Amino acid sequence: MPLIARFCLVVLFPFSALDKIIYWNDALKQAKSSFIPGGAVLVVLAIAIELITPVCIVTGWHDRLAAFVLAGFCAVTAVLYHPFWKFADFWTPGKSKGRNHFWDFLKNFGLVGGLLLIVIVADFAPATTIIEQPFSSTPHAASPATARVPAYNDPVPDTRKIP
């Protein structure tokens, strides 16, 4: 389950990176829409973050750091590129840029919450032991959550005290 949860949490980011590569001019236009300078550098940085951090999170390699970076990325992009409060059409009926930005803003912060859970509880839902040794009988020393559960036919240790 932890592997599936991690995958579901980050699956959209590589596709977002691919979208930025394919539609470079649109990504560049969005990057230039905030007050932060360096449009092309920002897009390249975003592509790198969206390609590298999901792999780290799913595989468990520096997953906490990757989740922290991606959570920051989501929070910053929500505030800079989805400022729903700036659109006068938020309360108007029908299509609204303001409401579209509002939902994107909230989705970004929903992702921030999920990513911060990876930062906080990565030891309780590790991905690395699942990938490295899915049926290992040796417990992973770093995490009690991955300890081997005794099988039905395992010998029962004799714990009786003999005087």
C-alpha positions as CSV (number, residue, x, y, z in Angstrom):
1,M,0.0,0.0,0.0
2,P,2.7,2.6,0.8
3,L,4.1,2.1,-2.7
4,I,0.7,2.6,-4.3
5,A,0.0,5.7,-2.2
6,R,3.4,7.2,-3.1
7,F,2.8,6.5,-6.8
8,C,-0.7,8.0,-6.8
9,L,0.5,11.1,-4.9
10,V,3.2,12.0,-7.5
11,V,2.0,10.4,-10.8
12,L,0.9,13.8,-12.3
13,F,4.3,15.5,-12.0
14,P,6.2,13.7,-14.8
15,F,3.2,14.4,-17.1
16,S,3.4,18.0,-16.1
17,A,7.1,18.1,-16.9
18,L,6.4,16.5,-20.3
19,D,3.7,19.1,-20.9
20,K,6.2,21.9,-20.2
21,I,8.6,20.3,-22.6
22,I,6.1,19.9,-25.4
23,Y,4.4,23.2,-24.9
24,W,7.5,25.2,-24.0
25,N,6.2,28.6,-25.1
26,D,3.1,28.2,-22.9
27,A,5.2,27.2,-19.9
28,L,7.5,30.1,-20.5
29,K,4.6,32.5,-20.7
30,Q,3.2,31.2,-17.4
31,A,6.7,31.5,-15.8
32,K,7.0,35.1,-16.9
33,S,3.5,35.9,-15.5
34,S,4.8,36.3,-11.9
35,F,7.1,38.9,-10.5
36,I,10.0,36.4,-10.3
37,P,12.6,36.9,-13.1
38,G,14.3,34.2,-15.1
39,G,11.5,32.6,-17.1
40,A,13.4,29.9,-19.0
41,V,15.5,29.0,-15.9
42,L,12.3,28.7,-13.9
43,V,10.8,26.3,-16.4
44,V,13.9,24.2,-16.6
45,L,14.0,24.1,-12.8
46,A,10.3,23.1,-12.7
47,I,10.9,20.3,-15.2
48,A,13.8,19.0,-13.2
49,I,11.9,19.0,-10.0
50,E,8.8,17.4,-11.6
51,L,11.0,14.6,-13.1
52,I,13.4,13.8,-10.3
53,T,11.5,14.2,-7.0
54,P,8.7,11.7,-7.9
55,V,11.2,9.0,-8.7
56,C,12.9,9.6,-5.3
57,I,9.6,9.5,-3.5
58,V,8.4,6.3,-5.1
59,T,11.7,4.5,-4.8
60,G,12.4,5.8,-1.3
61,W,15.8,7.3,-2.2
62,H,16.0,10.5,-0.2
63,D,12.2,10.5,-0.2
64,R,11.8,12.9,2.7
65,L,14.0,15.6,1.1
66,A,12.3,15.0,-2.3
67,A,8.8,15.3,-0.7
68,F,9.9,18.5,1.1
69,V,11.2,20.1,-2.1
70,L,8.1,19.0,-4.1
71,A,5.8,20.3,-1.3
72,G,7.6,23.7,-1.4
73,F,7.3,23.7,-5.2
74,C,3.6,23.1,-5.0
75,A,3.0,25.8,-2.4
76,V,5.1,28.4,-4.3
77,T,3.4,27.6,-7.6
78,A,0.0,27.8,-6.0
79,V,0.6,31.3,-4.7
80,L,2.5,32.6,-7.7
81,Y,0.6,31.1,-10.6
82,H,-2.9,30.5,-9.3
83,P,-3.9,33.8,-7.6
84,F,-7.6,33.3,-7.7
85,W,-8.1,36.4,-5.5
86,K,-7.0,38.6,-8.4
87,F,-9.8,37.7,-10.7
88,A,-13.0,39.7,-10.6
89,D,-15.0,37.0,-12.3
90,F,-14.7,34.6,-9.3
91,W,-18.4,35.0,-8.2
92,T,-19.9,35.5,-11.7
93,P,-22.0,32.6,-13.1
94,G,-20.6,30.5,-15.9
95,K,-17.0,30.0,-16.8
96,S,-14.6,31.8,-14.5
97,K,-10.8,32.1,-14.6
98,G,-10.9,33.0,-10.9
99,R,-12.7,29.7,-10.0
100,N,-10.4,27.7,-12.2
101,H,-7.4,29.2,-10.4
102,F,-9.1,28.6,-7.1
103,W,-9.4,24.8,-7.7
104,D,-5.9,24.6,-9.0
105,F,-4.7,26.5,-5.9
106,L,-6.6,24.1,-3.6
107,K,-5.3,21.0,-5.5
108,N,-1.7,22.2,-5.0
109,F,-2.2,22.6,-1.3
110,G,-3.8,19.2,-1.1
111,L,-0.6,17.8,-2.7
112,V,1.4,19.8,-0.2
113,G,-0.4,18.0,2.6
114,G,0.2,14.6,1.1
115,L,3.8,15.3,0.5
116,L,4.3,16.6,4.0
117,L,2.9,13.3,5.3
118,I,5.8,11.6,3.4
119,V,8.2,13.9,5.1
120,I,6.7,13.2,8.5
121,V,5.9,9.5,8.4
122,A,8.3,8.0,5.8
123,D,9.7,5.5,8.3
124,F,6.2,4.1,8.9
125,A,5.4,3.7,5.2
126,P,8.8,3.0,3.6
127,A,9.0,2.4,-0.1
128,T,12.6,1.0,-0.3
129,T,12.0,-2.2,1.5
130,I,9.0,-2.9,-0.7
131,I,11.0,-2.4,-3.8
132,E,14.3,-4.0,-2.7
133,Q,13.0,-7.1,-0.9
134,P,9.3,-7.7,-1.3
135,F,9.3,-11.2,0.2
136,S,12.4,-11.1,2.4
137,S,12.5,-13.0,5.7
138,T,15.1,-10.6,7.0
139,P,13.5,-7.6,8.7
140,H,14.8,-4.1,7.7
141,A,16.9,-2.9,10.6
142,A,15.9,0.8,10.1
143,S,12.2,0.4,10.4
144,P,10.0,-1.8,12.7
145,A,7.2,-1.3,10.3
146,T,8.8,-3.7,7.9
147,A,9.6,-6.5,10.3
148,R,8.6,-9.9,9.1
149,V,5.3,-11.3,10.4
150,P,5.6,-14.9,11.5
151,A,4.1,-17.4,9.1
152,Y,1.5,-20.0,10.1
153,N,4.0,-22.8,9.9
154,D,7.0,-21.1,11.6
155,P,8.3,-23.0,14.7
156,V,7.1,-21.6,18.0
157,P,10.1,-20.8,20.2
158,D,10.0,-22.6,23.6
159,T,9.9,-19.8,26.2
160,R,9.3,-22.0,29.2
161,K,11.9,-21.6,32.0
162,I,13.6,-24.8,33.0
163,P,14.8,-24.8,36.6
